[in-house]
Amino acid sequence: MKKRLYALTVTLLLLLMTAGCTENIQLIQTDSGASGESKKPDPIPIPPDAELIEVTPAPQAETERRLVYLILPTESGLSLREKEIITETLGASDIDVEVRLHGYEPEVQSQIFLEACEAEADLILCDNADPDSTALDVAAAYEAEVPVILMNRGMMSIGSASGQLVTDRFSCMGKLIEVFAKREEGYSRYALLCDRSDLADSDSADSFREMLFTYPDIICLVDEDVSGQDGEQMKETVRKILAENPYIQAFVCANADETQAVCEVLSEENISRTVICLDGNEDRVYELCRSGDVYATIVKPAEAIAEKACEEVIHFFEHGSTGENEFRYFAGVIVTVDDIAAADQAGEESPEVPEEPQEEPAGTPEPTPGTDNTEPAGTESAPQENEGQMREDMTGFDPAPDASSLQPAAP
């Protein structure tokens, strides 16, 4: 009997629970609708005299533009081409470029570096005036937390510059000798002018003379050290060389100062000689070549360096570094008077064909000579009018030193 009552009680409880669940389901269905979607609330009535206020979204903050100081020697020759490429490329990337000129004056360059630091420039690009003073300028910028990328000329100091894009003159010295030998038709007596206190100039002069060993009929009659001489003193030295060596047919100059002194004396004396410059990175040498006073020289590959500089600037702003070895070397470009004339006629600024930069091991501050240059050497110009007569006058005359002096220096 008790069991039946217990079973009946349980049955009644189950019936009551089932009835409650059914009522809840009906309430939910009634509130949500048959489809199960939420019932939309009635819209809030707006009084007819209510004032509507237009909400203007807050303006987006403009991205801060970067500021780059571009420091160049001049705005002529190949430096002008550097300026055009860099300002156009960086400007297209919303980077402001302030162009300043140092005119190859280290003091002026130092003042521009100071100005850039005070203006809180984001980066300095510099085709520098002098490696020694530039090292001090770069160190000051490093202390001010302004990164620097050097172009064309490097410096011995390692680590303070974010990048150094350096012209390697040694890699195309052999090609320059071929151009010179072709111009002289394999026979010449020349004078070499060099400031021996400048290590780079001295090395290039020695390299040129030693590599000429393959042309035994091209002989250096005078190897003149012009250390410490100013422009007028160099001109007096040139006059003395011409007076004492009337059969000199060519001048080979290690830098721009010596080249300009030679060209001025030859112009004043109305004398025609072949002039070669081993370092035509200064824009005045390029202009002397354009005017015909200099026959051939080695210049910076301005387009290749400028384009790479832009890449490194943009990479630095995006990633905080140039992403490259600090030193990047670019083979120098040989230009002749004929190359420049052809480029001018075509409406171009330089006859160069940009090359891929050459990577060097980290921490190597100097270019390694020996790499062949693939740049075109240009077309040989017509011989000077007095060359044939000069060679006839020199028949039987050979003031060359003994054969031992033609051998390359012992390592």
C-alpha atoms as one frame of an Amber mdcrd trajectory, in Angstrom:
protein
   0.000   0.000   0.000   2.793   2.370   0.948   4.589   1.582  -2.289   1.534
   2.518  -4.326   1.105   5.789  -2.475   4.815   6.605  -3.054   4.499   5.836
  -6.762   1.398   7.985  -7.033   3.151  10.893  -5.329   6.108  10.709  -7.693
   3.755  10.600 -10.687   1.916  13.724  -9.535   5.213  15.599  -9.044   6.364
  14.704 -12.572   3.067  15.902 -14.016   3.380  19.241 -12.208   6.979  19.752
 -13.453   5.970  18.940 -17.038   3.105  21.442 -16.899   5.482  24.197 -15.660
   7.982  23.629 -18.481   5.231  23.741 -21.094   3.970  27.078 -19.689   7.501
  28.541 -19.841   7.923  27.418 -23.458   4.616  29.049 -24.360   5.679  32.280
 -22.665   8.969  32.289 -24.587   7.185  31.629 -27.879   4.698  34.372 -27.141
   7.499  36.877 -26.406   9.862  35.916 -29.253   7.426  35.145 -32.000   7.075
  32.017 -34.043  10.326  32.463 -35.912  12.427  32.731 -32.755  13.648  36.262
 -33.625  13.765  38.996 -31.008  10.893  41.410 -31.102  12.043  44.860 -32.240
  11.419  47.631 -29.734   9.059  50.401 -30.678  10.832  53.560 -31.972  11.273
  56.422 -29.538   9.077  59.325 -30.587  10.950  62.574 -31.357   9.137  65.825
 -30.492   8.559  68.022 -33.561  10.361  70.996 -31.967  13.464  68.964 -30.995
  16.863  70.413 -32.133  18.995  67.981 -34.135  22.773  68.154 -33.480  25.177
  66.978 -36.230  28.078  64.978 -34.820  31.386  65.548 -36.696  33.951  62.705
 -36.407  37.307  63.641 -34.876  39.987  64.345 -37.569  42.639  61.673 -38.150
  46.122  62.678 -36.976  48.458  63.291 -39.947  51.496  61.044 -40.274  54.622
  62.984 -39.300  56.856  63.597 -42.320  60.514  62.699 -42.158  63.254  65.277
 -42.706  66.491  64.405 -44.527  69.401  66.804 -44.933  71.122  66.223 -48.285
  74.635  67.722 -48.191  76.364  67.952 -51.586  79.571  69.563 -52.886  77.875
  71.626 -55.613  74.772  71.726 -57.764  76.648  71.054 -61.000  78.031  68.056
 -62.858  77.372  64.687 -61.298  76.317  66.186 -57.954  73.364  67.779 -59.715
  72.332  64.339 -60.930  72.553  63.015 -57.348  70.316  65.842 -56.169  67.707
  65.212 -58.864  67.437  61.492 -58.136  67.370  61.794 -54.346  64.909  64.684
 -54.076  62.513  63.070 -56.550  62.669  59.564 -55.052  62.429  60.567 -51.398
  59.814  63.223 -52.158  57.613  60.524 -53.686  57.837  58.690 -50.334  56.616
  61.776 -48.392  60.101  62.569 -47.110  61.157  66.228 -46.974  64.658  66.916
 -48.322  66.689  69.997 -47.371  69.593  70.492 -49.802  72.769  72.181 -48.557
  76.118  72.750 -50.334  79.571  72.652 -48.726  81.630  73.611 -51.786  84.398
  71.186 -50.693  84.977  73.365 -47.596  85.207  71.189 -44.424  84.288  74.120
 -42.170  81.103  74.785 -44.134  80.206  71.105 -43.983  80.645  71.085 -40.195
  78.259  74.036 -39.878  75.663  72.235 -42.003  75.940  69.105 -39.829  75.350
  71.302 -36.763  72.332  72.918 -38.439  70.876  69.491 -39.267  71.270  68.305
 -35.674  69.648  71.477 -34.295  66.765  71.058 -36.764  66.332  67.500 -35.410
  66.712  65.994 -38.855  65.768  62.332 -39.087  68.814  61.513 -41.236  71.785
  63.133 -43.009  72.887  62.117 -46.515  76.325  63.532 -47.312  78.644  63.508
 -50.330  81.422  64.748 -48.110  84.223  67.257 -48.499  87.058  65.550 -46.656
  87.283  62.141 -44.945  89.176  63.414 -41.881  86.842  66.278 -40.977  83.836
  64.178 -41.929  84.736  61.632 -39.252  84.364  64.376 -36.622  81.077  65.570
 -38.127  79.630  62.053 -38.189  80.712  61.469 -34.577  78.918  64.673 -33.508
  75.773  63.621 -35.354  75.994  60.177 -33.738  76.049  61.813 -30.297  72.973
  63.839 -31.299  71.279  60.580 -32.416  71.058  61.715 -36.042  71.963  58.827
 -38.385  74.333  59.551 -41.302  74.804  57.839 -44.665  77.936  58.891 -46.571
  78.115  58.895 -50.356  81.076  58.660 -52.730  83.869  59.112 -50.160  84.141
  56.948 -47.089  86.050  57.368 -43.849  88.240  55.108 -41.770  86.035  55.350
 -38.663  83.769  52.322 -38.312  80.406  52.149 -36.564  79.398  55.805 -36.249
  77.867  56.054 -39.744  74.763  54.053 -40.618  76.105  53.436 -44.117  78.975
  54.317 -46.452  78.499  54.124 -50.227  82.048  54.451 -51.548  83.455  54.935
 -55.049  86.251  52.435 -55.726  88.730  54.043 -58.142  91.196  51.142 -58.061
  88.815  48.669 -59.666  88.923  50.506 -63.012  92.542  51.750 -63.015  93.525
  49.156 -65.610  90.780  50.341 -67.928  91.907  53.964 -67.543  95.424  52.915
 -68.547  94.026  51.279 -71.682  92.223  54.526 -72.544  95.412  56.523 -71.976
  97.566  54.118 -74.008  95.099  54.156 -76.877  95.036  57.932 -76.856  98.860
  58.067 -76.965  99.020  55.283 -79.546 101.215  53.210 -77.243 104.044  55.786
 -77.078 104.311  58.666 -74.622 106.491  60.499 -72.116 104.462  61.836 -69.230
 104.768  63.710 -65.923 103.033  62.428 -62.806 101.873  64.970 -60.208 100.786
  63.743 -56.786 100.408  64.989 -53.231 102.313  62.222 -51.483 101.033  63.321
 -48.074  97.594  62.047 -49.119  97.654  58.271 -48.732  94.782  57.570 -51.135
  96.245  59.796 -53.874  99.684  58.311 -53.384  98.334  54.771 -53.660  96.396
  55.550 -56.844  99.433  57.240 -58.442 101.658  54.262 -57.627  99.030  51.844
 -58.906  98.759  53.733 -62.188 102.518  53.816 -62.735 103.055  50.177 -61.856
 100.229  48.922 -64.066 101.699  50.825 -67.023 104.501  48.249 -67.043 102.536
  46.474 -69.787 103.234  49.466 -72.080 107.042  49.802 -72.134 106.969  52.758
 -74.535 104.890  54.862 -72.153 107.416  56.204 -69.663 107.145  58.473 -66.643
 109.841  61.157 -67.049 108.852  63.184 -63.982 107.293  61.975 -60.716 106.621
  65.218 -58.838 105.522  65.398 -55.204 103.447  68.576 -54.747 102.759  68.138
 -51.028 102.078  71.437 -49.289 101.807  73.462 -52.501  98.894  75.798 -53.156
  97.429  76.471 -56.586  99.967  79.080 -57.665 102.909  76.997 -56.467 101.595
  73.998 -58.389 101.324  76.113 -61.537 104.944  77.193 -61.121 105.926  73.539
 -60.754 104.122  72.717 -64.012 105.914  75.535 -65.830 109.251  74.246 -64.556
 108.449  70.701 -65.745 107.578  71.974 -69.225 110.742  74.106 -69.413 113.030
  71.269 -68.332 111.249  68.534 -70.304 110.169  69.900 -73.691 109.228  66.444
 -74.923 106.599  65.843 -72.227 103.465  64.703 -74.046 101.049  64.126 -71.182
 100.292  64.937 -67.547  98.802  62.434 -65.133  97.354  64.084 -62.007  96.271
  62.338 -58.824  93.592  64.841 -57.770  91.532  67.871 -58.787  93.931  70.558
 -57.515  96.842  69.283 -59.581  94.597  68.805 -62.610  93.322  72.363 -62.456
  96.869  73.771 -62.104  98.040  71.823 -65.172  95.030  72.869 -67.261  95.461
  76.543 -66.374  99.166  76.552 -67.318  98.534  74.749 -70.602  95.800  77.269
 -71.414  98.009  80.240 -70.511 100.936  78.892 -72.547  98.646  77.828 -75.408
 100.128  74.320 -75.257  98.238  71.141 -76.085  98.964  68.043 -73.983  96.969
  65.008 -72.901  95.744  65.395 -69.304  94.519  62.438 -67.239  93.019  62.755
 -63.735  92.973  59.728 -61.445  90.292  61.195 -59.151  87.539  63.069 -60.950
  85.013  62.922 -58.119  85.066  66.693 -57.752  82.614  68.307 -60.127  85.212
  70.770 -61.477  87.177  67.879 -63.009  84.056  66.680 -64.781  83.560  70.191
 -66.140  87.216  70.351 -67.246  86.637  67.101 -69.113  83.505  68.542 -70.666
  85.464  71.587 -71.894  88.164  69.348 -73.418  90.981  70.389 -71.067  91.030
  66.914 -69.488  90.932  63.917 -71.797  89.860  61.194 -69.338  89.162  60.723
 -65.647  87.553  58.388 -63.114  84.294  59.723 -61.677  81.746  58.578 -59.136
  78.832  56.461 -60.455  76.392  59.172 -59.362  73.165  57.491 -60.451  73.960
  54.121 -58.869  75.058  55.701 -55.576  72.057  58.057 -55.418  69.582  55.254
 -56.095  71.171  53.033 -53.459  71.178  55.922 -50.981  67.421  56.323 -51.424
  66.892  52.603 -50.833  68.911  52.731 -47.628  67.122  55.848 -46.339  63.686
  54.288 -46.851  64.838  50.966 -45.356  66.263  52.798 -42.342  62.983  54.610
 -41.677  61.019  51.372 -41.971  63.338  49.045 -40.055  65.743  51.203 -38.029
  68.817  50.214 -40.017  70.093  50.219 -43.593  69.894  46.446 -43.642  73.311
  46.240 -45.277  76.962  46.035 -44.464  78.115  49.521 -43.405  80.484  49.704
 -46.395  79.170  49.339 -49.945  81.623  49.805 -52.834  80.785  50.980 -56.340
  83.236  50.692 -59.233  84.283  54.092 -60.522  83.259  55.162 -64.014  85.759
  56.199 -66.689  84.644  59.133 -68.820  86.428  60.817 -71.705  85.810  64.123
 -73.428  84.048  62.201 -76.198  81.763  60.382 -73.742  80.591  63.648 -72.196
  80.088  65.279 -75.591  77.959  62.339 -76.709  75.941  62.429 -73.468  75.383
  66.184 -73.763  74.192  65.751 -77.330  71.759  63.069 -76.165  70.490  65.382
 -73.410  71.885  63.340 -70.520  74.035  64.485 -67.624  76.504  61.617 -67.528
  77.422  58.681 -69.781  77.496  56.159 -66.979  75.721  52.825 -66.784  74.903
  52.101 -63.107  76.442  48.925 -61.744  75.435  46.689 -58.897  77.269  47.660
 -55.705  80.032  45.348 -54.532  79.655  43.945 -51.027  82.689  43.954 -48.762
  83.280  42.142 -45.455  82.137  44.059 -42.389  84.695  46.411 -40.952  86.750
  46.779 -44.136  87.258  50.511 -44.575  89.195  50.500 -47.849  88.278  49.164
 -51.294  90.163  46.180 -52.593  91.882  46.828 -55.941  91.798  44.361 -58.769
  88.173  44.135 -59.880  87.750  44.762 -63.597  85.374  47.550 -64.526  82.769
  46.911 -67.194  82.129  50.545 -67.998  82.678  51.617 -71.618  85.913  53.465
 -72.135  84.539  55.766 -74.829  85.706  56.607 -78.314  89.176  57.866 -79.034
  89.268  61.471 -80.148  91.258  62.783 -83.107  95.019  63.116 -82.447  96.351
  66.570 -81.696  97.823  68.422 -84.637 101.364  68.611 -83.262 101.662  64.982
 -82.159 103.073  63.633 -85.433 105.672  66.378 -85.645 106.612  65.798 -82.018
 107.234  62.104 -82.623 109.388  62.921 -85.672 111.434  65.368 -83.604 111.926
  62.708 -80.932 113.304  60.117 -83.369 116.454  58.729 -81.856 115.828  60.543
 -78.582 114.828  58.420 -75.614 115.364  60.031 -72.241 113.917  56.959 -70.540
 115.503  55.661 -67.374 117.159  52.250 -67.345 114.949  49.214 -67.689 115.005
  48.424 -63.964 112.996  51.538 -63.211 110.121  50.214 -65.325 109.677  47.152
 -63.132 106.779  47.235 -60.638 107.718  47.945 -57.060 108.501  44.928 -54.943
 105.646  43.998 -52.623
